[in-house]
Amino acid sequence: MKRFSSLISAPVKAAAAEVYLEVTNNREVKIEGLKRILKYEKNSIRIAVKNMSILFCGRNLSIKCLTADSLIVEGFITGIEFLY
């Protein structure tokens, strides 16, 4: 199994100064740098951040906490995609 850090590409690292993700297990992700929520469904949540969007896939996903520029995605997370 590959480590999460080895899966991150260079463009994501460049954007990391303005977007912060904190992954806790496969059950919770804290995101800072939120612009808006693009899609919110039980099995996928897509958000807009700086110059990209992030898609969370899984089961029973929900937004646990929401502020003007951050949120917490909770559920059984099976994938995270960075879309440019």
mmCIF file of the N, C-alpha and C atoms, coordinates in Angstrom:
data_MODEL
# 
_entry.id   MODEL 
# 
loop_
_atom_site.group_PDB 
_atom_site.id 
_atom_site.type_symbol 
_atom_site.label_atom_id 
_atom_site.label_alt_id 
_atom_site.label_comp_id 
_atom_site.label_asym_id 
_atom_site.label_entity_id 
_atom_site.label_seq_id 
_atom_site.pdbx_PDB_ins_code 
_atom_site.Cartn_x 
_atom_site.Cartn_y 
_atom_site.Cartn_z 
_atom_site.occupancy 
_atom_site.B_iso_or_equiv 
_atom_site.pdbx_formal_charge 
_atom_site.auth_seq_id 
_atom_site.auth_comp_id 
_atom_site.auth_asym_id 
_atom_site.auth_atom_id 
_atom_site.pdbx_PDB_model_num 
ATOM 1   N N  . MET A 1 1  ? 0.840   -1.178 0.000   1.00 0.00 ? 1  MET A N  1 
ATOM 2   C CA . MET A 1 1  ? 0.000   0.000  0.000   1.00 0.00 ? 1  MET A CA 1 
ATOM 3   C C  . MET A 1 1  ? 0.888   1.245  0.000   1.00 0.00 ? 1  MET A C  1 
ATOM 4   N N  . LYS A 1 2  ? 0.608   2.182  -0.885  1.00 0.00 ? 2  LYS A N  1 
ATOM 5   C CA . LYS A 1 2  ? 1.411   3.396  -0.968  1.00 0.00 ? 2  LYS A CA 1 
ATOM 6   C C  . LYS A 1 2  ? 1.030   4.376  0.129   1.00 0.00 ? 2  LYS A C  1 
ATOM 7   N N  . ARG A 1 3  ? 1.998   5.121  0.558   1.00 0.00 ? 3  ARG A N  1 
ATOM 8   C CA . ARG A 1 3  ? 1.746   6.151  1.554   1.00 0.00 ? 3  ARG A CA 1 
ATOM 9   C C  . ARG A 1 3  ? 1.047   7.316  0.869   1.00 0.00 ? 3  ARG A C  1 
ATOM 10  N N  . PHE A 1 4  ? 0.151   7.990  1.576   1.00 0.00 ? 4  PHE A N  1 
ATOM 11  C CA . PHE A 1 4  ? -0.600  9.111  1.018   1.00 0.00 ? 4  PHE A CA 1 
ATOM 12  C C  . PHE A 1 4  ? 0.335   10.195 0.500   1.00 0.00 ? 4  PHE A C  1 
ATOM 13  N N  . SER A 1 5  ? 1.403   10.483 1.234   1.00 0.00 ? 5  SER A N  1 
ATOM 14  C CA . SER A 1 5  ? 2.334   11.543 0.836   1.00 0.00 ? 5  SER A CA 1 
ATOM 15  C C  . SER A 1 5  ? 3.011   11.240 -0.493  1.00 0.00 ? 5  SER A C  1 
ATOM 16  N N  . SER A 1 6  ? 3.188   9.971  -0.825  1.00 0.00 ? 6  SER A N  1 
ATOM 17  C CA . SER A 1 6  ? 3.828   9.621  -2.094  1.00 0.00 ? 6  SER A CA 1 
ATOM 18  C C  . SER A 1 6  ? 2.866   9.760  -3.268  1.00 0.00 ? 6  SER A C  1 
ATOM 19  N N  . LEU A 1 7  ? 1.583   9.863  -3.009  1.00 0.00 ? 7  LEU A N  1 
ATOM 20  C CA . LEU A 1 7  ? 0.585   9.988  -4.061  1.00 0.00 ? 7  LEU A CA 1 
ATOM 21  C C  . LEU A 1 7  ? 0.321   11.431 -4.462  1.00 0.00 ? 7  LEU A C  1 
ATOM 22  N N  . ILE A 1 8  ? 0.799   12.380 -3.678  1.00 0.00 ? 8  ILE A N  1 
ATOM 23  C CA . ILE A 1 8  ? 0.549   13.792 -3.955  1.00 0.00 ? 8  ILE A CA 1 
ATOM 24  C C  . ILE A 1 8  ? 1.506   14.259 -5.036  1.00 0.00 ? 8  ILE A C  1 
ATOM 25  N N  . SER A 1 9  ? 0.959   14.888 -6.068  1.00 0.00 ? 9  SER A N  1 
ATOM 26  C CA . SER A 1 9  ? 1.788   15.369 -7.176  1.00 0.00 ? 9  SER A CA 1 
ATOM 27  C C  . SER A 1 9  ? 2.328   16.761 -6.879  1.00 0.00 ? 9  SER A C  1 
ATOM 28  N N  . ALA A 1 10 ? 3.288   17.201 -7.655  1.00 0.00 ? 10 ALA A N  1 
ATOM 29  C CA . ALA A 1 10 ? 3.944   18.501 -7.455  1.00 0.00 ? 10 ALA A CA 1 
ATOM 30  C C  . ALA A 1 10 ? 2.976   19.675 -7.458  1.00 0.00 ? 10 ALA A C  1 
ATOM 31  N N  . PRO A 1 11 ? 1.994   19.742 -8.381  1.00 0.00 ? 11 PRO A N  1 
ATOM 32  C CA . PRO A 1 11 ? 1.079   20.891 -8.359  1.00 0.00 ? 11 PRO A CA 1 
ATOM 33  C C  . PRO A 1 11 ? 0.297   21.021 -7.051  1.00 0.00 ? 11 PRO A C  1 
ATOM 34  N N  . VAL A 1 12 ? -0.054  19.891 -6.439  1.00 0.00 ? 12 VAL A N  1 
ATOM 35  C CA . VAL A 1 12 ? -0.762  19.944 -5.166  1.00 0.00 ? 12 VAL A CA 1 
ATOM 36  C C  . VAL A 1 12 ? 0.150   20.494 -4.082  1.00 0.00 ? 12 VAL A C  1 
ATOM 37  N N  . LYS A 1 13 ? 1.418   20.084 -4.078  1.00 0.00 ? 13 LYS A N  1 
ATOM 38  C CA . LYS A 1 13 ? 2.360   20.607 -3.095  1.00 0.00 ? 13 LYS A CA 1 
ATOM 39  C C  . LYS A 1 13 ? 2.529   22.116 -3.259  1.00 0.00 ? 13 LYS A C  1 
ATOM 40  N N  . ALA A 1 14 ? 2.518   22.618 -4.484  1.00 0.00 ? 14 ALA A N  1 
ATOM 41  C CA . ALA A 1 14 ? 2.667   24.048 -4.734  1.00 0.00 ? 14 ALA A CA 1 
ATOM 42  C C  . ALA A 1 14 ? 1.481   24.825 -4.177  1.00 0.00 ? 14 ALA A C  1 
ATOM 43  N N  . ALA A 1 15 ? 0.297   24.227 -4.222  1.00 0.00 ? 15 ALA A N  1 
ATOM 44  C CA . ALA A 1 15 ? -0.899  24.896 -3.728  1.00 0.00 ? 15 ALA A CA 1 
ATOM 45  C C  . ALA A 1 15 ? -1.057  24.741 -2.218  1.00 0.00 ? 15 ALA A C  1 
ATOM 46  N N  . ALA A 1 16 ? -0.224  23.910 -1.598  1.00 0.00 ? 16 ALA A N  1 
ATOM 47  C CA . ALA A 1 16 ? -0.383  23.591 -0.185  1.00 0.00 ? 16 ALA A CA 1 
ATOM 48  C C  . ALA A 1 16 ? -0.254  24.795 0.734   1.00 0.00 ? 16 ALA A C  1 
ATOM 49  N N  . ALA A 1 17 ? 0.404   25.843 0.291   1.00 0.00 ? 17 ALA A N  1 
ATOM 50  C CA . ALA A 1 17 ? 0.563   27.028 1.129   1.00 0.00 ? 17 ALA A CA 1 
ATOM 51  C C  . ALA A 1 17 ? -0.772  27.704 1.397   1.00 0.00 ? 17 ALA A C  1 
ATOM 52  N N  . GLU A 1 18 ? -1.748  27.504 0.518   1.00 0.00 ? 18 GLU A N  1 
ATOM 53  C CA . GLU A 1 18 ? -3.031  28.165 0.673   1.00 0.00 ? 18 GLU A CA 1 
ATOM 54  C C  . GLU A 1 18 ? -4.175  27.202 0.972   1.00 0.00 ? 18 GLU A C  1 
ATOM 55  N N  . VAL A 1 19 ? -3.964  25.922 0.776   1.00 0.00 ? 19 VAL A N  1 
ATOM 56  C CA . VAL A 1 19 ? -4.969  24.902 1.047   1.00 0.00 ? 19 VAL A CA 1 
ATOM 57  C C  . VAL A 1 19 ? -4.353  23.887 1.998   1.00 0.00 ? 19 VAL A C  1 
ATOM 58  N N  . TYR A 1 20 ? -5.064  23.589 3.075   1.00 0.00 ? 20 TYR A N  1 
ATOM 59  C CA . TYR A 1 20 ? -4.546  22.674 4.090   1.00 0.00 ? 20 TYR A CA 1 
ATOM 60  C C  . TYR A 1 20 ? -5.523  21.522 4.252   1.00 0.00 ? 20 TYR A C  1 
ATOM 61  N N  . LEU A 1 21 ? -5.034  20.296 4.130   1.00 0.00 ? 21 LEU A N  1 
ATOM 62  C CA . LEU A 1 21 ? -5.827  19.098 4.371   1.00 0.00 ? 21 LEU A CA 1 
ATOM 63  C C  . LEU A 1 21 ? -5.203  18.317 5.514   1.00 0.00 ? 21 LEU A C  1 
ATOM 64  N N  . GLU A 1 22 ? -6.029  17.907 6.442   1.00 0.00 ? 22 GLU A N  1 
ATOM 65  C CA . GLU A 1 22 ? -5.586  17.059 7.547   1.00 0.00 ? 22 GLU A CA 1 
ATOM 66  C C  . GLU A 1 22 ? -6.438  15.800 7.522   1.00 0.00 ? 22 GLU A C  1 
ATOM 67  N N  . VAL A 1 23 ? -5.811  14.686 7.182   1.00 0.00 ? 23 VAL A N  1 
ATOM 68  C CA . VAL A 1 23 ? -6.516  13.418 7.035   1.00 0.00 ? 23 VAL A CA 1 
ATOM 69  C C  . VAL A 1 23 ? -6.352  12.602 8.307   1.00 0.00 ? 23 VAL A C  1 
ATOM 70  N N  . THR A 1 24 ? -7.473  12.216 8.903   1.00 0.00 ? 24 THR A N  1 
ATOM 71  C CA . THR A 1 24 ? -7.468  11.375 10.087  1.00 0.00 ? 24 THR A CA 1 
ATOM 72  C C  . THR A 1 24 ? -8.062  10.032 9.693   1.00 0.00 ? 24 THR A C  1 
ATOM 73  N N  . ASN A 1 25 ? -7.150  9.036  9.576   1.00 0.00 ? 25 ASN A N  1 
ATOM 74  C CA . ASN A 1 25 ? -7.593  7.713  9.158   1.00 0.00 ? 25 ASN A CA 1 
ATOM 75  C C  . ASN A 1 25 ? -8.292  7.819  7.813   1.00 0.00 ? 25 ASN A C  1 
ATOM 76  N N  . ASN A 1 26 ? -9.293  7.005  7.579   1.00 0.00 ? 26 ASN A N  1 
ATOM 77  C CA . ASN A 1 26 ? -10.110 7.149  6.380   1.00 0.00 ? 26 ASN A CA 1 
ATOM 78  C C  . ASN A 1 26 ? -11.530 7.571  6.779   1.00 0.00 ? 26 ASN A C  1 
ATOM 79  N N  . ARG A 1 27 ? -11.626 8.224  7.920   1.00 0.00 ? 27 ARG A N  1 
ATOM 80  C CA . ARG A 1 27 ? -12.933 8.604  8.475   1.00 0.00 ? 27 ARG A CA 1 
ATOM 81  C C  . ARG A 1 27 ? -13.197 10.107 8.505   1.00 0.00 ? 27 ARG A C  1 
ATOM 82  N N  . GLU A 1 28 ? -12.140 10.925 8.396   1.00 0.00 ? 28 GLU A N  1 
ATOM 83  C CA . GLU A 1 28 ? -12.340 12.363 8.546   1.00 0.00 ? 28 GLU A CA 1 
ATOM 84  C C  . GLU A 1 28 ? -11.236 13.146 7.840   1.00 0.00 ? 28 GLU A C  1 
ATOM 85  N N  . VAL A 1 29 ? -11.629 14.238 7.171   1.00 0.00 ? 29 VAL A N  1 
ATOM 86  C CA . VAL A 1 29 ? -10.673 15.139 6.539   1.00 0.00 ? 29 VAL A CA 1 
ATOM 87  C C  . VAL A 1 29 ? -11.063 16.569 6.879   1.00 0.00 ? 29 VAL A C  1 
ATOM 88  N N  . LYS A 1 30 ? -10.102 17.319 7.405   1.00 0.00 ? 30 LYS A N  1 
ATOM 89  C CA . LYS A 1 30 ? -10.310 18.738 7.682   1.00 0.00 ? 30 LYS A CA 1 
ATOM 90  C C  . LYS A 1 30 ? -9.672  19.525 6.540   1.00 0.00 ? 30 LYS A C  1 
ATOM 91  N N  . ILE A 1 31 ? -10.417 20.469 5.967   1.00 0.00 ? 31 ILE A N  1 
ATOM 92  C CA . ILE A 1 31 ? -9.936  21.262 4.846   1.00 0.00 ? 31 ILE A CA 1 
ATOM 93  C C  . ILE A 1 31 ? -10.031 22.741 5.197   1.00 0.00 ? 31 ILE A C  1 
ATOM 94  N N  . GLU A 1 32 ? -8.923  23.447 5.027   1.00 0.00 ? 32 GLU A N  1 
ATOM 95  C CA . GLU A 1 32 ? -8.908  24.902 5.184   1.00 0.00 ? 32 GLU A CA 1 
ATOM 96  C C  . GLU A 1 32 ? -8.545  25.499 3.830   1.00 0.00 ? 32 GLU A C  1 
ATOM 97  N N  . GLY A 1 33 ? -9.189  26.593 3.469   1.00 0.00 ? 33 GLY A N  1 
ATOM 98  C CA . GLY A 1 33 ? -8.970  27.217 2.177   1.00 0.00 ? 33 GLY A CA 1 
ATOM 99  C C  . GLY A 1 33 ? -10.167 27.014 1.259   1.00 0.00 ? 33 GLY A C  1 
ATOM 100 N N  . LEU A 1 34 ? -11.304 26.676 1.836   1.00 0.00 ? 34 LEU A N  1 
ATOM 101 C CA . LEU A 1 34 ? -12.535 26.417 1.100   1.00 0.00 ? 34 LEU A CA 1 
ATOM 102 C C  . LEU A 1 34 ? -13.047 27.681 0.421   1.00 0.00 ? 34 LEU A C  1 
ATOM 103 N N  . LYS A 1 35 ? -13.447 27.549 -0.845  1.00 0.00 ? 35 LYS A N  1 
ATOM 104 C CA . LYS A 1 35 ? -14.137 28.635 -1.550  1.00 0.00 ? 35 LYS A CA 1 
ATOM 105 C C  . LYS A 1 35 ? -15.641 28.375 -1.562  1.00 0.00 ? 35 LYS A C  1 
ATOM 106 N N  . ARG A 1 36 ? -16.028 27.159 -1.984  1.00 0.00 ? 36 ARG A N  1 
ATOM 107 C CA . ARG A 1 36 ? -17.452 26.811 -1.982  1.00 0.00 ? 36 ARG A CA 1 
ATOM 108 C C  . ARG A 1 36 ? -17.627 25.296 -2.147  1.00 0.00 ? 36 ARG A C  1 
ATOM 109 N N  . ILE A 1 37 ? -18.814 24.828 -1.851  1.00 0.00 ? 37 ILE A N  1 
ATOM 110 C CA . ILE A 1 37 ? -19.179 23.431 -2.026  1.00 0.00 ? 37 ILE A CA 1 
ATOM 111 C C  . ILE A 1 37 ? -19.812 23.298 -3.402  1.00 0.00 ? 37 ILE A C  1 
ATOM 112 N N  . LEU A 1 38 ? -19.274 22.412 -4.232  1.00 0.00 ? 38 LEU A N  1 
ATOM 113 C CA . LEU A 1 38 ? -19.771 22.224 -5.595  1.00 0.00 ? 38 LEU A CA 1 
ATOM 114 C C  . LEU A 1 38 ? -20.772 21.078 -5.701  1.00 0.00 ? 38 LEU A C  1 
ATOM 115 N N  . LYS A 1 39 ? -20.573 20.044 -4.889  1.00 0.00 ? 39 LYS A N  1 
ATOM 116 C CA . LYS A 1 39 ? -21.430 18.860 -4.937  1.00 0.00 ? 39 LYS A CA 1 
ATOM 117 C C  . LYS A 1 39 ? -21.495 18.267 -3.538  1.00 0.00 ? 39 LYS A C  1 
ATOM 118 N N  . TYR A 1 40 ? -22.686 17.904 -3.111  1.00 0.00 ? 40 TYR A N  1 
ATOM 119 C CA . TYR A 1 40 ? -22.839 17.320 -1.780  1.00 0.00 ? 40 TYR A CA 1 
ATOM 120 C C  . TYR A 1 40 ? -23.851 16.188 -1.854  1.00 0.00 ? 40 TYR A C  1 
ATOM 121 N N  . GLU A 1 41 ? -23.339 14.971 -1.933  1.00 0.00 ? 41 GLU A N  1 
ATOM 122 C CA . GLU A 1 41 ? -24.169 13.780 -1.986  1.00 0.00 ? 41 GLU A CA 1 
ATOM 123 C C  . GLU A 1 41 ? -23.660 12.773 -0.964  1.00 0.00 ? 41 GLU A C  1 
ATOM 124 N N  . LYS A 1 42 ? -24.437 11.747 -0.730  1.00 0.00 ? 42 LYS A N  1 
ATOM 125 C CA . LYS A 1 42 ? -24.108 10.740 0.280   1.00 0.00 ? 42 LYS A CA 1 
ATOM 126 C C  . LYS A 1 42 ? -22.780 10.028 0.008   1.00 0.00 ? 42 LYS A C  1 
ATOM 127 N N  . ASN A 1 43 ? -22.437 9.834  -1.291  1.00 0.00 ? 43 ASN A N  1 
ATOM 128 C CA . ASN A 1 43 ? -21.228 9.095  -1.639  1.00 0.00 ? 43 ASN A CA 1 
ATOM 129 C C  . ASN A 1 43 ? -20.133 9.942  -2.261  1.00 0.00 ? 43 ASN A C  1 
ATOM 130 N N  . SER A 1 44 ? -20.360 11.246 -2.413  1.00 0.00 ? 44 SER A N  1 
ATOM 131 C CA . SER A 1 44 ? -19.314 12.125 -2.946  1.00 0.00 ? 44 SER A CA 1 
ATOM 132 C C  . SER A 1 44 ? -19.567 13.572 -2.542  1.00 0.00 ? 44 SER A C  1 
ATOM 133 N N  . ILE A 1 45 ? -18.478 14.236 -2.225  1.00 0.00 ? 45 ILE A N  1 
ATOM 134 C CA . ILE A 1 45 ? -18.503 15.665 -1.901  1.00 0.00 ? 45 ILE A CA 1 
ATOM 135 C C  . ILE A 1 45 ? -17.380 16.312 -2.698  1.00 0.00 ? 45 ILE A C  1 
ATOM 136 N N  . ARG A 1 46 ? -17.723 17.348 -3.447  1.00 0.00 ? 46 ARG A N  1 
ATOM 137 C CA . ARG A 1 46 ? -16.717 18.077 -4.240  1.00 0.00 ? 46 ARG A CA 1 
ATOM 138 C C  . ARG A 1 46 ? -16.716 19.519 -3.795  1.00 0.00 ? 46 ARG A C  1 
ATOM 139 N N  . ILE A 1 47 ? -15.512 20.042 -3.517  1.00 0.00 ? 47 ILE A N  1 
ATOM 140 C CA . ILE A 1 47 ? -15.383 21.417 -3.052  1.00 0.00 ? 47 ILE A CA 1 
ATOM 141 C C  . ILE A 1 47 ? -14.410 22.188 -3.947  1.00 0.00 ? 47 ILE A C  1 
ATOM 142 N N  . ALA A 1 48 ? -14.574 23.488 -3.991  1.00 0.00 ? 48 ALA A N  1 
ATOM 143 C CA . ALA A 1 48 ? -13.651 24.356 -4.712  1.00 0.00 ? 48 ALA A CA 1 
ATOM 144 C C  . ALA A 1 48 ? -12.704 24.978 -3.698  1.00 0.00 ? 48 ALA A C  1 
ATOM 145 N N  . VAL A 1 49 ? -11.416 24.946 -4.031  1.00 0.00 ? 49 VAL A N  1 
ATOM 146 C CA . VAL A 1 49 ? -10.375 25.611 -3.251  1.00 0.00 ? 49 VAL A CA 1 
ATOM 147 C C  . VAL A 1 49 ? -9.581  26.474 -4.219  1.00 0.00 ? 49 VAL A C  1 
ATOM 148 N N  . LYS A 1 50 ? -8.480  27.027 -3.819  1.00 0.00 ? 50 LYS A N  1 
ATOM 149 C CA . LYS A 1 50 ? -7.680  27.977 -4.604  1.00 0.00 ? 50 LYS A CA 1 
ATOM 150 C C  . LYS A 1 50 ? -7.795  27.826 -6.126  1.00 0.00 ? 50 LYS A C  1 
ATOM 151 N N  . ASN A 1 51 ? -7.011  26.990 -6.758  1.00 0.00 ? 51 ASN A N  1 
ATOM 152 C CA . ASN A 1 51 ? -6.994  26.838 -8.217  1.00 0.00 ? 51 ASN A CA 1 
ATOM 153 C C  . ASN A 1 51 ? -7.435  25.461 -8.672  1.00 0.00 ? 51 ASN A C  1 
ATOM 154 N N  . MET A 1 52 ? -8.224  24.782 -7.861  1.00 0.00 ? 52 MET A N  1 
ATOM 155 C CA . MET A 1 52 ? -8.634  23.421 -8.186  1.00 0.00 ? 52 MET A CA 1 
ATOM 156 C C  . MET A 1 52 ? -9.884  23.070 -7.404  1.00 0.00 ? 52 MET A C  1 
ATOM 157 N N  . SER A 1 53 ? -10.354 21.861 -7.628  1.00 0.00 ? 53 SER A N  1 
ATOM 158 C CA . SER A 1 53 ? -11.422 21.331 -6.791  1.00 0.00 ? 53 SER A CA 1 
ATOM 159 C C  . SER A 1 53 ? -10.940 19.989 -6.238  1.00 0.00 ? 53 SER A C  1 
ATOM 160 N N  . ILE A 1 54 ? -11.537 19.588 -5.131  1.00 0.00 ? 54 ILE A N  1 
ATOM 161 C CA . ILE A 1 54 ? -11.179 18.332 -4.483  1.00 0.00 ? 54 ILE A CA 1 
ATOM 162 C C  . ILE A 1 54 ? -12.446 17.500 -4.371  1.00 0.00 ? 54 ILE A C  1 
ATOM 163 N N  . LEU A 1 55 ? -12.363 16.254 -4.815  1.00 0.00 ? 55 LEU A N  1 
ATOM 164 C CA . LEU A 1 55 ? -13.489 15.334 -4.770  1.00 0.00 ? 55 LEU A CA 1 
ATOM 165 C C  . LEU A 1 55 ? -13.210 14.254 -3.733  1.00 0.00 ? 55 LEU A C  1 
ATOM 166 N N  . PHE A 1 56 ? -14.120 14.103 -2.790  1.00 0.00 ? 56 PHE A N  1 
ATOM 167 C CA . PHE A 1 56 ? -14.042 13.047 -1.777  1.00 0.00 ? 56 PHE A CA 1 
ATOM 168 C C  . PHE A 1 56 ? -15.074 11.999 -2.134  1.00 0.00 ? 56 PHE A C  1 
ATOM 169 N N  . CYS A 1 57 ? -14.654 10.742 -2.233  1.00 0.00 ? 57 CYS A N  1 
ATOM 170 C CA . CYS A 1 57 ? -15.555 9.633  -2.533  1.00 0.00 ? 57 CYS A CA 1 
ATOM 171 C C  . CYS A 1 57 ? -15.581 8.688  -1.340  1.00 0.00 ? 57 CYS A C  1 
ATOM 172 N N  . GLY A 1 58 ? -16.718 8.025  -1.153  1.00 0.00 ? 58 GLY A N  1 
ATOM 173 C CA . GLY A 1 58 ? -16.820 7.087  -0.052  1.00 0.00 ? 58 GLY A CA 1 
ATOM 174 C C  . GLY A 1 58 ? -18.253 6.710  0.227   1.00 0.00 ? 58 GLY A C  1 
ATOM 175 N N  . ARG A 1 59 ? -18.510 6.332  1.467   1.00 0.00 ? 59 ARG A N  1 
ATOM 176 C CA . ARG A 1 59 ? -19.851 5.932  1.893   1.00 0.00 ? 59 ARG A CA 1 
ATOM 177 C C  . ARG A 1 59 ? -20.274 6.769  3.090   1.00 0.00 ? 59 ARG A C  1 
ATOM 178 N N  . ASN A 1 60 ? -21.531 7.127  3.096   1.00 0.00 ? 60 ASN A N  1 
ATOM 179 C CA . ASN A 1 60 ? -22.130 7.893  4.207   1.00 0.00 ? 60 ASN A CA 1 
ATOM 180 C C  . ASN A 1 60 ? -21.338 9.164  4.521   1.00 0.00 ? 60 ASN A C  1 
ATOM 181 N N  . LEU A 1 61 ? -20.950 9.896  3.491   1.00 0.00 ? 61 LEU A N  1 
ATOM 182 C CA . LEU A 1 61 ? -20.192 11.128 3.689   1.00 0.00 ? 61 LEU A CA 1 
ATOM 183 C C  . LEU A 1 61 ? -21.115 12.250 4.137   1.00 0.00 ? 61 LEU A C  1 
ATOM 184 N N  . SER A 1 62 ? -20.596 13.090 5.011   1.00 0.00 ? 62 SER A N  1 
ATOM 185 C CA . SER A 1 62 ? -21.345 14.256 5.464   1.00 0.00 ? 62 SER A CA 1 
ATOM 186 C C  . SER A 1 62 ? -20.367 15.357 5.844   1.00 0.00 ? 62 SER A C  1 
ATOM 187 N N  . ILE A 1 63 ? -20.899 16.551 5.929   1.00 0.00 ? 63 ILE A N  1 
ATOM 188 C CA . ILE A 1 63 ? -20.089 17.685 6.384   1.00 0.00 ? 63 ILE A CA 1 
ATOM 189 C C  . ILE A 1 63 ? -20.371 17.859 7.868   1.00 0.00 ? 63 ILE A C  1 
ATOM 190 N N  . LYS A 1 64 ? -19.336 17.624 8.654   1.00 0.00 ? 64 LYS A N  1 
ATOM 191 C CA . LYS A 1 64 ? -19.465 17.646 10.118  1.00 0.00 ? 64 LYS A CA 1 
ATOM 192 C C  . LYS A 1 64 ? -19.460 19.076 10.639  1.00 0.00 ? 64 LYS A C  1 
ATOM 193 N N  . CYS A 1 65 ? -18.620 19.914 10.081  1.00 0.00 ? 65 CYS A N  1 
ATOM 194 C CA . CYS A 1 65 ? -18.457 21.283 10.563  1.00 0.00 ? 65 CYS A CA 1 
ATOM 195 C C  . CYS A 1 65 ? -18.191 22.170 9.352   1.00 0.00 ? 65 CYS A C  1 
ATOM 196 N N  . LEU A 1 66 ? -18.795 23.353 9.310   1.00 0.00 ? 66 LEU A N  1 
ATOM 197 C CA . LEU A 1 66 ? -18.638 24.251 8.175   1.00 0.00 ? 66 LEU A CA 1 
ATOM 198 C C  . LEU A 1 66 ? -18.471 25.678 8.675   1.00 0.00 ? 66 LEU A C  1 
ATOM 199 N N  . THR A 1 67 ? -17.406 26.349 8.210   1.00 0.00 ? 67 THR A N  1 
ATOM 200 C CA . THR A 1 67 ? -17.213 27.766 8.479   1.00 0.00 ? 67 THR A CA 1 
ATOM 201 C C  . THR A 1 67 ? -17.055 28.473 7.135   1.00 0.00 ? 67 THR A C  1 
ATOM 202 N N  . ALA A 1 68 ? -16.770 29.751 7.144   1.00 0.00 ? 68 ALA A N  1 
ATOM 203 C CA . ALA A 1 68 ? -16.633 30.515 5.905   1.00 0.00 ? 68 ALA A CA 1 
ATOM 204 C C  . ALA A 1 68 ? -15.511 29.995 5.008   1.00 0.00 ? 68 ALA A C  1 
ATOM 205 N N  . ASP A 1 69 ? -14.434 29.454 5.588   1.00 0.00 ? 69 ASP A N  1 
ATOM 206 C CA . ASP A 1 69 ? -13.303 29.009 4.769   1.00 0.00 ? 69 ASP A CA 1 
ATOM 207 C C  . ASP A 1 69 ? -12.785 27.611 5.112   1.00 0.00 ? 69 ASP A C  1 
ATOM 208 N N  . SER A 1 70 ? -13.555 26.830 5.848   1.00 0.00 ? 70 SER A N  1 
ATOM 209 C CA . SER A 1 70 ? -13.109 25.473 6.181   1.00 0.00 ? 70 SER A CA 1 
ATOM 210 C C  . SER A 1 70 ? -14.303 24.551 6.386   1.00 0.00 ? 70 SER A C  1 
ATOM 211 N N  . LEU A 1 71 ? -14.021 23.252 6.326   1.00 0.00 ? 71 LEU A N  1 
ATOM 212 C CA . LEU A 1 71 ? -15.045 22.257 6.620   1.00 0.00 ? 71 LEU A CA 1 
ATOM 213 C C  . LEU A 1 71 ? -14.388 20.950 7.005   1.00 0.00 ? 71 LEU A C  1 
ATOM 214 N N  . ILE A 1 72 ? -15.184 20.064 7.573   1.00 0.00 ? 72 ILE A N  1 
ATOM 215 C CA . ILE A 1 72 ? -14.730 18.723 7.916   1.00 0.00 ? 72 ILE A CA 1 
ATOM 216 C C  . ILE A 1 72 ? -15.648 17.732 7.224   1.00 0.00 ? 72 ILE A C  1 
ATOM 217 N N  . VAL A 1 73 ? -15.061 16.849 6.421   1.00 0.00 ? 73 VAL A N  1 
ATOM 218 C CA . VAL A 1 73 ? -15.795 15.777 5.763   1.00 0.00 ? 73 VAL A CA 1 
ATOM 219 C C  . VAL A 1 73 ? -15.649 14.545 6.640   1.00 0.00 ? 73 VAL A C  1 
ATOM 220 N N  . GLU A 1 74 ? -16.779 13.901 6.913   1.00 0.00 ? 74 GLU A N  1 
ATOM 221 C CA . GLU A 1 74 ? -16.780 12.735 7.784   1.00 0.00 ? 74 GLU A CA 1 
ATOM 222 C C  . GLU A 1 74 ? -17.501 11.595 7.075   1.00 0.00 ? 74 GLU A C  1 
ATOM 223 N N  . GLY A 1 75 ? -17.090 10.370 7.334   1.00 0.00 ? 75 GLY A N  1 
ATOM 224 C CA . GLY A 1 75 ? -17.692 9.178  6.757   1.00 0.00 ? 75 GLY A CA 1 
ATOM 225 C C  . GLY A 1 75 ? -16.607 8.157  6.461   1.00 0.00 ? 75 GLY A C  1 
ATOM 226 N N  . PHE A 1 76 ? -16.911 7.197  5.603   1.00 0.00 ? 76 PHE A N  1 
ATOM 227 C CA . PHE A 1 76 ? -15.933 6.191  5.202   1.00 0.00 ? 76 PHE A CA 1 
ATOM 228 C C  . PHE A 1 76 ? -15.350 6.657  3.875   1.00 0.00 ? 76 PHE A C  1 
ATOM 229 N N  . ILE A 1 77 ? -14.179 7.276  3.918   1.00 0.00 ? 77 ILE A N  1 
ATOM 230 C CA . ILE A 1 77 ? -13.555 7.894  2.745   1.00 0.00 ? 77 ILE A CA 1 
ATOM 231 C C  . ILE A 1 77 ? -12.729 6.847  2.003   1.00 0.00 ? 77 ILE A C  1 
ATOM 232 N N  . THR A 1 78 ? -13.063 6.637  0.721   1.00 0.00 ? 78 THR A N  1 
ATOM 233 C CA . THR A 1 78 ? -12.347 5.652  -0.088  1.00 0.00 ? 78 THR A CA 1 
ATOM 234 C C  . THR A 1 78 ? -11.423 6.294  -1.113  1.00 0.00 ? 78 THR A C  1 
ATOM 235 N N  . GLY A 1 79 ? -11.590 7.585  -1.374  1.00 0.00 ? 79 GLY A N  1 
ATOM 236 C CA . GLY A 1 79 ? -10.729 8.231  -2.354  1.00 0.00 ? 79 GLY A CA 1 
ATOM 237 C C  . GLY A 1 79 ? -10.773 9.748  -2.253  1.00 0.00 ? 79 GLY A C  1 
ATOM 238 N N  . ILE A 1 80 ? -9.655  10.367 -2.610  1.00 0.00 ? 80 ILE A N  1 
ATOM 239 C CA . ILE A 1 80 ? -9.540  11.827 -2.676  1.00 0.00 ? 80 ILE A CA 1 
ATOM 240 C C  . ILE A 1 80 ? -8.910  12.154 -4.013  1.00 0.00 ? 80 ILE A C  1 
ATOM 241 N N  . GLU A 1 81 ? -9.589  12.972 -4.822  1.00 0.00 ? 81 GLU A N  1 
ATOM 242 C CA . GLU A 1 81 ? -9.068  13.349 -6.132  1.00 0.00 ? 81 GLU A CA 1 
ATOM 243 C C  . GLU A 1 81 ? -8.876  14.861 -6.187  1.00 0.00 ? 81 GLU A C  1 
ATOM 244 N N  . PHE A 1 82 ? -7.745  15.277 -6.757  1.00 0.00 ? 82 PHE A N  1 
ATOM 245 C CA . PHE A 1 82 ? -7.460  16.689 -6.958  1.00 0.00 ? 82 PHE A CA 1 
ATOM 246 C C  . PHE A 1 82 ? -7.682  16.989 -8.431  1.00 0.00 ? 82 PHE A C  1 
ATOM 247 N N  . LEU A 1 83 ? -8.640  17.855 -8.730  1.00 0.00 ? 83 LEU A N  1 
ATOM 248 C CA . LEU A 1 83 ? -9.049  18.145 -10.105 1.00 0.00 ? 83 LEU A CA 1 
ATOM 249 C C  . LEU A 1 83 ? -8.695  19.573 -10.470 1.00 0.00 ? 83 LEU A C  1 
ATOM 250 N N  . TYR A 1 84 ? -8.000  19.736 -11.613 1.00 0.00 ? 84 TYR A N  1 
ATOM 251 C CA . TYR A 1 84 ? -7.577  21.076 -12.063 1.00 0.00 ? 84 TYR A CA 1 
ATOM 252 C C  . TYR A 1 84 ? -8.395  21.517 -13.231 1.00 0.00 ? 84 TYR A C  1 
# 
